[in-house]
């Protein structure tokens, strides 16, 4: 079948193999547990759905979704990315290995039993105050107060009984499906996690009304992105935009959001400026560029919260310079007026 999209990289050698969508689909259909075992790694089942690769810094395998994620390096993806991660190979070499070894790998077949196995979603119990999350997000993370209030008013952000931030994800009917928990502790270890039974298809998001979607990794990145515009008095420019936190680098939430919002035609990628974020942006471009207009938001800092903090430092420096200029001019006038006749 002829593919709509073909992928090649600038400056590649003449013998550089071009793979089409069908090739990529075949490579991504390789069973990840079988792939890891074939490379000599010890796979241990945690439960019916999840497995772990021993000795790989917390590398978890979602057997139901045929995806993987390494918690220590914050990398993840499908079979192609796993070969790249384990072998240190290029995307081209990973594709070649998976397709050439197609007959020796078992295929991923979704299991209804695995997919059905789910815990009931339970939101963390609310605290009787919002004081700690306003202090943490506003003072430590420098999030604009109006942005915090917007999500609190929408009941998508609250404080739990352990004084942590709870970021809520909803489906298109407004039902609560997901919750990301972030400790407000600024001393020592801080907790990051998800509520029991969370469905990662429904990420923390600002639902818009136009055709543009911006994706980021974490909920705080989303709030930081909005805050940058608000501090500059430009909040109106993104007022109608869709903004989605993926809850990492997986595209699970992106797929669902695009299904629920067919009006979207543009995707802006604001993932972290690190190896995992860069690789995820490359994967998303390959998978979605045939249907959507896609661009990467580039910045020097690691993520949007660091961009926000650096931006505020620059803004304050400019204000100090302006204030010094304003104070100098009246002082000269005053001295002139007080000169003796």
N, C-alpha and C positions, 0 to 999 in steps of 0.2 A: 504493500500500500504506500502510495506516495505521501511523504510527510510535508506538512505546511512549513515546518521550520527545520533548518539545518544549522549546525553549529561548527564553527571553526574559529581559531584565534589568530589575531594579527601577528605576523612575523613567524608563523609556523612553517616548518620545512615542507618541501614539495610532497613528501610521502605521508603527510599528516592525514590520518583517517577522519573522514567526516561521518558522523553518526546521525541517524534520523530519529524521530520520535518513537518509532517501533523498536529500534535498537535499544533506546534508553528504557523503554517499558520492559523489554526482556531482561535487561540487566537488573532493574529494580524488582523483578519478580523472583530473583534468587532468594531462597530462604536464608535469613541472617543467622539463625542458630546453626544451620548446616554449614554455612560459609565459615563461621568462626571455628567450628569443630574441625573443618577440613584444613585449617591453618594451624591446628595443634593446640588451640586454646581450650581450657577447661570451662565448660558451661554448666552452671548449677541452677536448677529451677528454684525460684523463690516461692511461687505459687502457680496456679494454672495459667495465668497470663504472663507473668514476668519471670525473667531469668537474668543471671549475672555472669559476666565473664571474669573469672578469678584472676587477680593480679594485674588488673587494668585500671586501677584508681576509681572504682565505682562505676564500671561500664554496665549499664542496664539494657536489656533487650525487651521490647514490647512485642511478644509473639503474636498478639492479635493484629497489630498494625504493621508488623515487619519493619520496625524502626528501632534505633538505638540512640542512647545518650550517655556520655561520660560526664559525671558530675564534677570531677576534679578539674577537667579541662574545658568544660562547658561546650563540648563539641557533640554533634549528633547528626542523624540523617538516615539514609537508606543504605542498601548494599554497596552502592558505588562509593559513598563517603566512608563506609567502613573499611573497604579495601585501601582507600587513600590514607585513612587514619592508622590502620594496623601496619601497613607496608611502607608508608611514606611515599607512595607512588603518585603520579599525576592522574588527573581525571581521564586522560587518554589511555594510560596504561591500565587503570582500573577497569575501564570499559572493555578493553581488549581481553583482559583476564577473565572477566565475567562472561563475555560472549563466547570466547574460545573454549572455556571450560563449561559451557552451558549443559552439555550432556552428563557431566559428572556431578553437578549440583542439583539438589532437590529443589522443587519450585514451591514458592509461598502460596498456600491455599488457605484463604480465610476460614476460620472455624466458627460456626455459630455459637458453640459452647463457650469459646474464649471471649467472643464479643459480648455475649449476654452477661458474663460474670462481671458484675459491678456493685459497688457499695452504694447505699443510699447517700445522696448528697446532703450534707448537714452544714449549715452556716455556723461559724463560731458564735458563741453567746456575746451579745453586745454589752459594753460597759455603760455606765450611766453618765459618761462624759465623753467629750471629743478633745479634751484639753491636751492630752499627750500626743495625739496624731497631728494636731494643729501646730504644736511646738516643734515636733520632729520634722514634719514636712516643710513648715515655714522657716524655721530657724536653722536647722541642720542641712536640709536639702535645698533651701532657698526657693521653694515653690511659691508662686504668687497666691495670696490669700483668696482672691476671687476664683482661681482655678480649684483650690481645695474646696471652697464652699459650693461650687457648681456640682461637684461629684457627691458631696455630702447631701445636698438638697435632692439629688436624683436617687439617693439611697444606694449608690454604687461604691461608697467609701464610708467606713465607720471604724470605731475603735472597739476591739473585743475586750473581754474581761481580764486579759493579760496585758493590756495597754499596748497592743500591737495594731498596726494598720491592716485593715481587711479591704481588699479591692475585689469587687464583685463583677462577674461576667454574666450576661443574660442572653437568652435566645431572642429570636425575632418577635416572639409574642410577649417578651418582657419577663419571662420566667427565670429565676435565679438558677444558674447551672454550674458556676465556677467561682472559686474564691482563692485569691493569692494572699498569703499572710506575710507581713514584713514587720519584724520587731522594731520598736522605737528606741531600743537600747543603744546608746552611743559609747558605752564603756564595755570592753570585753567582747565576748562572742555575741553575735546577733542572729536571730532565727529567721530563716526564709523557708517557706513551704507553701503547701496548698491544703485546703480543707478536704476532709474525707469525702470521697465520692465525686470530686471535682471532674468536670468534663472539659478537657483542654480544647475542645472545638469552639468553646465560647469564651473568648478572652475578654479581659477588661478593656472597654472601648468607649470612645466618644462617637456616638452615631450621628452621622451628618445627613445632608440632603442633596449634595451635589454629586459629581462623578469622580471625585478624587479621594483616594485612600492613602494615608501615610501609615506605615507599619514600623513599630519599634519592638525592642525585646521585652523590657520590664514595665510595669505600671508607672514607676517613678520616672522612667524615660518619657512616657506619654505626658505626664504632668509637667515635666521639665520643658518639653517641646512647646506645649501651650503657654507656659510661663514666659518663655523668651519673647513671644509675640505680645503678651500682655504687658510686660515691663516696658516695651517700646511703644505702647499705645496702638498696637497693630492687631489686636485680638480679632477685629472684624474680618481680617483677611483669611482666617481659618475657621470662622464661625460656622460655615456650612460644610466643612471638611469632615470626612470620616477619619478617625485615628484609632488604630488597633494595636494592643500589646499582644505579642505572640506567646508570651510566657516562656521565652527562650528563643531558639533559632529554628525550631520545627515549623513547617508550614501548615500544620493541622488546623489551627485557628484561622489562618488566611483562607484556606479552601472553603471552610464553612461560611466565613463572612462574605466571600464572593458569591457563594450560592444564595445567601440570604439577601444580598444587595446587588442584583443584576444591573443596576444603573451605573455601577463603577466602571470607568474606562481607563483611569490612570492610577498607577501604583507608585508611591514614593517610598524608597527603602531607606529607613533611618536606623538600621541595625548597628550594633557596636563596631567601633573601629578596632577590631582585633581579628585574630585568625578565624575563630568560629563565625563571627559576624560577616567577615569578607567572603568566606566560603558559602555561607547561607545565601548571601546576596547573589553570588554567581549561580547557585542552584535555582533560586527563585526566578532569575532572569531567563535561564534556559527553559524552565517549565511554563512560564506565563507570558513571555514576550510576544508570542505569536497572536495572543488575544488582547493584551493590554499594553498601553504605553507605559514603559517603566523607566524610572531614573533613580540614581543613587544620590542621597543627600550626603555630601562629603564634609568632614570636619576633622580637625587635627587631634582633638581630645578623644578619649576612649568612648564616651557615651554622651547622651544629651544632658544628663545632670552635670557632668563636668563642663560641657559647653555653656550651660546656664550660669554656673558659678564663675567661669572665666569672663563671660559677658557682663555680669554684674560688677566685677572688679573693674573692667574697662569703663563701664558707665559711670561708676563712682569717681574714677580718676578724672574723667571729663568734667564731671560736676564740680570737683575741687578746682580744676583749672579755670572753669568759668567763674566760680565764686571768687577766686583770687583776682581775676581780671576785673570783676565788678567792684570789688572792695578797693582796688588800687585807684580806679578812676574817680570816685567821689572824694577819696582822701586828697588827691591832688587839687580838686576844686575847693575843698575846705581850706587847705593851706593857703591857697591863692586869696580866698576871701578874707582870711585873717591877717594877711600881711599889713603891716602898719602903713599909714598914708605917708 
